[in-house]
Amino acid sequence: MNKRTFLKLFSAALVSRLISPLFAWMPTVKLTNWAGNLEYSAALTPATSIDQARDFVRNHAKLKVLGTRHCFNNIADSMHDLLSLRQMDKVVSLDPQARTVTVESGTAYGQFAPYLHEKGFALHNLASLPHISVAGACTTATHGSGEKNGNLSTAVSAFEFINAAGDVVKLSRNQDGESFRGAVVGLGALGVITKVTLDIQPTFMMKQYVYENLPLDQFKEHFDAIEASAYSVSLFTDWQNKRFSEVWIKSRLEPGHEFPAPKEFYGAKLATKNLHPIAELSAENCTEQLGIPGPWFERLPHFRMGFTPSAGKELQSEFFVPRPNAVEAILAVERLRDQITPYLLISEIRAIAADDLWMSPCYKQDCVAIHFTWKQDWPAVSKLLPVIERELTRFKGRPHWGKLFTISSATLKSIYGKMPEFIELAKKYDPAGKFRNEFLNRNIFE
Ligand SMILES: Cc1cc2nc3c(=O)[nH]c(=O)nc-3n(C[C@H](O)[C@H](O)[C@H](O)COP(=O)(O)OP(=O)(O)OC[C@H]3O[C@@H](n4cnc5c(N)ncnc54)[C@H](O)[C@@H]3O)c2cc1C
């Protein structure tokens, strides 16, 4: 999608928003996910208020909520009914003393980030793109990069959702302890999230540099130093030629945090123009590089709001391995290079800090995520995934909940120690499985 098409769709969304109160309860046409690899099985109904969403929950036996449709698997799909809270996208309140912002759950990070910055605040991190909804991102443990940065759900300090009975439930980090920690990465299984309160901090400026061609040998020897070199570090590779084609380094413009940007970084050369992670693609949709200072929300993501992120026509998979296993796991994937590269657009390596959220892939362990952006060839990718997963499960790899994987539910149960408690927690809010779908039944509940 180019900028013009994006704007066309954006204006269409705006028009539909203006007329939506008239048609709020009329099912609309079937939708696909963002990547177009999945057609949702049910019609979508928008809600514009908590009361509308509560009525919908009360009047439907089974449903799922759709966020911004950026998952690559069927975690958001429903055979019955789909509800959208995308029009509920306001900032509810900003509390400078408590250092929190509360937003309606349908908002995308890129929609309220400029407001936060204007008010002097920032989030701790963002994913590679700002286009995704807060509820959709947090419920799937979506992450950015940075060995000291927890995934985006770790910023959630409280949230509200509608349970299966249609009642509003509030959970907070301070008051609900383990239930809260079990519910944040809820995989859409607990109810319809309506509001999310996020931790904020004083706003900060950043610089982003890209280096080209970091040799694999340097990576092996200096992985920890490379990861520790800045606030957020991403390594990109197509697994060929024993090198990482690009290293993206994002640093905060604060004393002690700034990256010195030498001409050479562990054998990689400082880029002299903006680059796309897939070097052949135009960098038009990428955030500014070359050390040009900018606010956190225009440097932490790789892709700019208002443009199509990534490549567009693609599939994605991602696996989190415990940090101590990272180098060996990455080398194991590298040995599969000749099987992987023909179907790959690009891979990305990112570090994420440990957290205490039950269903987060980084529960109680610092992780490194090994990501694959695939060509849209599911027959080939579906054959390749078990080969990669076989390697990565040796290193206790866990799949990203929103991306494509074939790991069995038995394996998932063995690597998510908190799964039995999570199932009990979900049943507390949804005893009859109103919010369960094929994905949840297959991977969690059956
Ligand atoms: C180009 C691209 C880049 C990406 N980059 C990253 C990245 O850098 N890091 C990363 O970790 N992931 C990344 N992802 C994956 C993606 O961000 C996540 O999978 C995220 O869940 C998408 O959010 P969404 O709102 O689009 O979710 P959807 O796909 O719409 O829904 C995901 C889940 O959230 C549930 N849900 C959504 N809204 C609500 C609600 N209000 N109440 C209850 N449940 C709800 C859905 O039912 C479903 O279970 C990327 C995806 C794409 C397409």
The ligand as an ORCA input file, in Angstrom:
! r2SCAN-3c Opt
* xyz 0 1
  C       3.572     -5.044     10.090
  C       3.469     -5.630     11.464
  C       4.478     -5.384     12.376
  C       4.416     -5.944     13.648
  N       5.401     -5.657     14.545
  C       5.359     -6.202     15.775
  C       6.384     -5.916     16.724
  O       7.266     -5.103     16.494
  N       6.340     -6.565     17.919
  C       5.364     -7.456     18.214
  O       5.403     -8.047     19.301
  N       4.347     -7.692     17.354
  C       4.334     -7.088     16.156
  N       3.310     -7.335     15.288
  C       2.208     -8.183     15.722
  C       1.034     -7.362     16.288
  O       1.388     -6.125     16.709
  C       0.327     -8.035     17.423
  O       0.019     -9.299     17.063
  C      -0.894     -7.255     17.996
  O      -1.724     -8.153     18.687
  C      -1.734     -6.556     16.997
  O      -2.712     -5.783     17.656
  P      -4.153     -5.618     16.958
  O      -4.926     -4.598     17.672
  O      -3.988     -5.457     15.500
  O      -4.753     -7.042     17.309
  P      -5.869     -7.913     16.568
  O      -5.188     -8.794     15.585
  O      -6.980     -7.093     16.084
  O      -6.316     -8.781     17.836
  C      -5.372     -9.491     18.590
  C      -5.996    -10.079     19.830
  O      -6.433     -9.024     20.679
  C      -7.798     -9.211     20.999
  N      -8.378     -7.899     21.199
  C      -8.228     -6.801     20.428
  N      -8.917     -5.779     20.957
  C      -9.494     -6.241     22.097
  C     -10.337     -5.670     23.097
  N     -10.715     -4.403     23.059
  N     -10.757     -6.466     24.095
  C     -10.386     -7.748     24.170
  N      -9.590     -8.349     23.271
  C      -9.158     -7.594     22.243
  C      -8.364     -9.969     19.821
  O      -9.573    -10.621     20.132
  C      -7.226    -10.929     19.548
  O      -7.279    -11.969     20.485
  C       3.324     -6.771     14.010
  C       2.307     -6.993     13.098
  C       2.360     -6.413     11.842
  C       1.252     -6.648     10.882
*
